[in-house]
């Protein structure tokens, strides 16, 4: 049983981080407001999860101004995409190998 958990990545254990990465696997680039609305998270909660994924090198963050308004966009890195795919594969194997 321990082997099944070897590739489960703790960085993606929370519902918020799983949601963030799921959105970024489908969309190339997503802004903060879109993530917030899509995942129904507070500013602070979303920001802390984004920071953790950025520190793990799973996200690229781009800050710019659109007109006079700040706009922050996020994109999954190659490392982040690979790690997330490994995580999903590990979950799938865990489920498939433990069905009765």
C-alpha positions as CSV (number, residue, x, y, z in Angstrom):
1,X,0.0,0.0,0.0
2,X,2.9,2.4,0.7
3,X,4.0,2.3,-2.9
4,X,0.7,3.8,-4.0
5,X,1.4,6.9,-1.9
6,X,4.9,7.4,-3.1
7,X,4.0,9.6,-6.0
8,X,1.2,11.5,-4.3
9,X,2.4,15.0,-4.1
10,X,1.7,16.9,-0.8
11,X,1.7,20.2,-2.7
12,X,-1.6,19.1,-4.3
13,X,-3.4,17.7,-1.3
14,X,-5.6,20.7,-0.6
15,X,-8.8,21.2,-2.6
16,X,-7.7,24.8,-3.4
17,X,-4.3,23.7,-4.9
18,X,-5.9,20.8,-6.8
19,X,-8.4,23.3,-8.2
20,X,-5.7,25.9,-9.1
21,X,-3.6,23.3,-11.0
22,X,-6.7,21.8,-12.7
23,X,-7.6,25.2,-14.1
24,X,-4.0,25.9,-15.2
25,X,-3.8,22.5,-16.9
26,X,-6.7,23.5,-19.1
27,X,-6.0,27.2,-19.6
28,X,-2.6,28.5,-20.6
29,X,-2.8,31.6,-18.4
30,X,-5.3,32.7,-15.9
31,X,-5.7,35.9,-13.9
32,X,-6.2,36.2,-10.2
33,X,-9.8,37.3,-10.4
34,X,-10.8,34.4,-12.7
35,X,-9.2,31.9,-10.3
36,X,-10.9,33.5,-7.4
37,X,-14.3,33.4,-9.1
38,X,-13.9,29.9,-10.5
39,X,-12.7,28.3,-7.3
40,X,-14.8,30.5,-5.0
41,X,-11.9,31.4,-2.7
42,X,-11.2,34.5,-0.7
43,X,-8.3,36.8,-1.8
44,X,-6.1,35.7,1.2
45,X,-6.8,32.0,0.8
46,X,-6.1,32.0,-2.9
47,X,-3.0,34.1,-2.5
48,X,-1.5,31.8,0.1
49,X,-2.1,28.7,-2.0
50,X,-0.7,30.4,-5.1
51,X,2.4,31.5,-3.2
52,X,3.0,27.9,-2.0
53,X,2.7,26.6,-5.6
54,X,5.0,29.4,-6.8
55,X,7.6,28.6,-4.1
56,X,7.5,24.9,-5.3
57,X,8.3,26.2,-8.8
58,X,5.0,24.9,-10.1
59,X,3.7,28.4,-11.2
60,X,5.0,31.3,-13.2
61,X,3.6,34.7,-12.0
62,X,3.4,37.7,-14.2
63,X,2.4,41.1,-12.8
64,X,1.5,43.9,-15.1
65,X,-0.8,46.9,-15.4
66,X,-3.8,47.0,-17.7
67,X,-4.5,50.7,-17.9
68,X,-4.0,51.8,-14.3
69,X,-5.2,48.5,-12.8
70,X,-2.8,45.8,-11.6
71,X,-3.3,42.4,-13.3
72,X,-1.6,39.3,-12.1
73,X,-1.6,36.2,-14.2
74,X,-0.5,32.6,-13.4
75,X,0.7,29.9,-15.6
76,X,1.8,26.3,-14.8
77,X,5.5,25.6,-15.3
78,X,6.7,22.5,-17.1
79,X,7.8,21.2,-13.7
80,X,4.3,22.0,-12.3
81,X,2.6,20.2,-15.2
82,X,4.8,17.1,-14.8
83,X,4.3,17.0,-11.1
84,X,0.6,17.4,-11.3
85,X,0.3,14.7,-14.0
86,X,2.4,12.3,-11.8
87,X,0.1,13.2,-8.9
88,X,-3.1,12.4,-10.9
89,X,-1.6,9.2,-12.2
90,X,-0.7,8.1,-8.7
91,X,-4.3,8.8,-7.5
92,X,-5.7,6.9,-10.5
93,X,-3.5,3.9,-9.7
94,X,-4.5,4.0,-6.1
95,X,-8.1,3.9,-7.0
96,X,-7.8,1.2,-9.8
97,X,-5.6,-1.1,-7.7
98,X,-7.8,-1.0,-4.7
99,X,-11.2,-1.5,-6.2
100,X,-13.0,-4.6,-4.9
